[in-house]
Amino acid sequence: MTVWTLAYRALVRPVLFRRDAEDAHLWAMARLASARSSLDMVEALLGPPDDSLSVSVAGLRFRSPIGLAAGLDKHGEAPHAWPALGFGFYELGTITPRPQAGNPRPRVFRLVDDAALINRFGFNSLGAASVAAHLRGQSRRAGVPQGINVGKNRDTPPEAAAADHRAVIDLLGPFADYFVVNVSSPNTAGLRALQSPERIEALVRDAVDAARGVPVFVKLAPDWDTPEDLDATARAVVNGGAAGLIVSNTTLSREGVESSPQAGETGGLSGRPLKDRALAALVRVRAAIGPSIPMIGVGGIESAEDAWARLEAGASLVQVYTALVYQGPGLAHALNAGLAARCAREGLTSIADLTRRWGSQTA
Ligand SMILES: Cc1cc2nc3c(=O)[nH]c(=O)nc-3n(C[C@H](O)[C@H](O)[C@H](O)COP(=O)(O)O)c2cc1C
């Protein structure tokens, strides 16, 4: 554990965790949004990720395979913060075409003993036009791609989902290094039904067409009736022309947290209890689609060893969310340092030596 993580856990987290989880999130986001000069200082102090962590995926260069998962910066309020904190990429959103409030509060809960969260935000979004206003004039960082995660509005019927995706893609195209079609949130009624092979293939085709050459990823759930259903959906995503898959979103399962007082809350579970399920889904998808299509592994990653295991199992890149809440803003730097040290221990000159077989190459 680094000194930053220790300081966060001893000094900052106890104060934050006394607040409602969403209030704490809003407070932290407001600090990050307004803290440009302190973030510049932090970045200067900690330095960039080691050169050995540079990878190239879907035609983009990433200075580290450690990314920020969707849902933390939903409205593009602090895009300058993520490179400064050591991330190699970050995903804004989920963004819907029209603004919507999401579910009533409270809608996010901490399961502290399990290092987990349950959330049922339900795509609270300021809408694509507001996000475009936040991002206009922003200077983007070379080697730190900015992803835009796209979802349909709650009151849009499933058969019109493609038009919603297209509306966001059209408006936010100038700001996207890659897009993500999110059909795997458990908090919008009927959304996951769009993952059926027939529907997803058509949706992907449409999004790829709208994105005009910007790579499109599709984010999948970890919950499937049968493993064969997951295989069929993953293959349909590839057939639709996606650049890659993100595995996975939060789970509806409560396996491993049954005794938590919060386990009965409706919503998607993330963090440590999701780790094995998300890894198993990644392995399954890798076997189904073969080695050439890139995947981003996400779900329960909280250490460099977890990240390494995901890269070994079929991911070219990984993302974190819940571990950031529990370990604080030094997490990406700690994961970068751990991955670089592991590369050195394994005698690899580059992390790309590990991920190259998954359709990526050294930058
Ligand atoms: C509070 C919260 C909000 C989230 N919102 C989104 C979202 O808007 N879109 C999305 O694709 N995933 C969202 N996610 C899912 C994360 O991106 C990630 O897939 C999931 O949490 C598993 O990673 P983790 O265990 O590192 O948190 C959210 C997760 C959390 C905890």
The ligand as an SDF file (V2000), in Angstrom:
LIG
                    3D

 31 33  0  0  0  0  0  0  0  0999 V2000
  -21.9260    4.2280   -8.5690 C   0  0  0  0  0  0  0  0  0  0  0  0
  -21.6780    3.5560   -9.8930 C   0  0  0  0  0  0  0  0  0  0  0  0
  -22.2030    4.1010  -11.0580 C   0  0  0  0  0  0  0  0  0  0  0  0
  -21.9710    3.4770  -12.2970 C   0  0  0  0  0  0  0  0  0  0  0  0
  -22.4590    4.0460  -13.4340 N   0  0  0  0  0  0  0  0  0  0  0  0
  -22.1760    3.4900  -14.6330 C   0  0  0  0  0  0  0  0  0  0  0  0
  -22.6160    4.0940  -15.8340 C   0  0  0  0  0  0  0  0  0  0  0  0
  -23.2270    5.1590  -15.8310 O   0  0  0  0  0  0  0  0  0  0  0  0
  -22.3310    3.4580  -16.9990 N   0  0  0  0  0  0  0  0  0  0  0  0
  -21.6240    2.2840  -17.0590 C   0  0  0  0  0  0  0  0  0  0  0  0
  -21.3730    1.7700  -18.1550 O   0  0  0  0  0  0  0  0  0  0  0  0
  -21.1840    1.6880  -15.9260 N   0  0  0  0  0  0  0  0  0  0  0  0
  -21.4390    2.2760  -14.7330 C   0  0  0  0  0  0  0  0  0  0  0  0
  -20.9830    1.6730  -13.5870 N   0  0  0  0  0  0  0  0  0  0  0  0
  -20.2540    0.3830  -13.6810 C   0  0  0  0  0  0  0  0  0  0  0  0
  -18.7440    0.5610  -13.6700 C   0  0  0  0  0  0  0  0  0  0  0  0
  -18.3020    1.2690  -14.8010 O   0  0  0  0  0  0  0  0  0  0  0  0
  -18.0410   -0.8140  -13.6170 C   0  0  0  0  0  0  0  0  0  0  0  0
  -18.3790   -1.5400  -14.7920 O   0  0  0  0  0  0  0  0  0  0  0  0
  -18.4600   -1.6390  -12.4110 C   0  0  0  0  0  0  0  0  0  0  0  0
  -18.6170   -0.8300  -11.2750 O   0  0  0  0  0  0  0  0  0  0  0  0
  -17.4410   -2.7400  -12.0850 C   0  0  0  0  0  0  0  0  0  0  0  0
  -16.1760   -2.1880  -11.7790 O   0  0  0  0  0  0  0  0  0  0  0  0
  -15.6620   -1.9680  -10.2620 P   0  0  0  0  0  0  0  0  0  0  0  0
  -15.8970   -3.2490   -9.5280 O   0  0  0  0  0  0  0  0  0  0  0  0
  -14.2110   -1.5760  -10.4100 O   0  0  0  0  0  0  0  0  0  0  0  0
  -16.4770   -0.8490   -9.7100 O   0  0  0  0  0  0  0  0  0  0  0  0
  -21.2050    2.2860  -12.3520 C   0  0  0  0  0  0  0  0  0  0  0  0
  -20.6830    1.7380  -11.1710 C   0  0  0  0  0  0  0  0  0  0  0  0
  -20.8990    2.3680   -9.9640 C   0  0  0  0  0  0  0  0  0  0  0  0
  -20.3070    1.7540   -8.7070 C   0  0  0  0  0  0  0  0  0  0  0  0
  1  2  1  0
  2  3  1  0
  2 30  2  0
  3  4  2  0
  4  5  1  0
  4 28  1  0
  5  6  2  0
  6  7  1  0
  6 13  1  0
  7  8  2  0
  7  9  1  0
  9 10  1  0
 10 11  2  0
 10 12  1  0
 12 13  2  0
 13 14  1  0
 14 15  1  0
 14 28  1  0
 15 16  1  0
 16 17  1  0
 16 18  1  0
 18 19  1  0
 18 20  1  0
 20 21  1  0
 20 22  1  0
 22 23  1  0
 23 24  1  0
 24 25  2  0
 24 26  1  0
 24 27  1  0
 28 29  2  0
 29 30  1  0
 30 31  1  0
M  END
$$$$
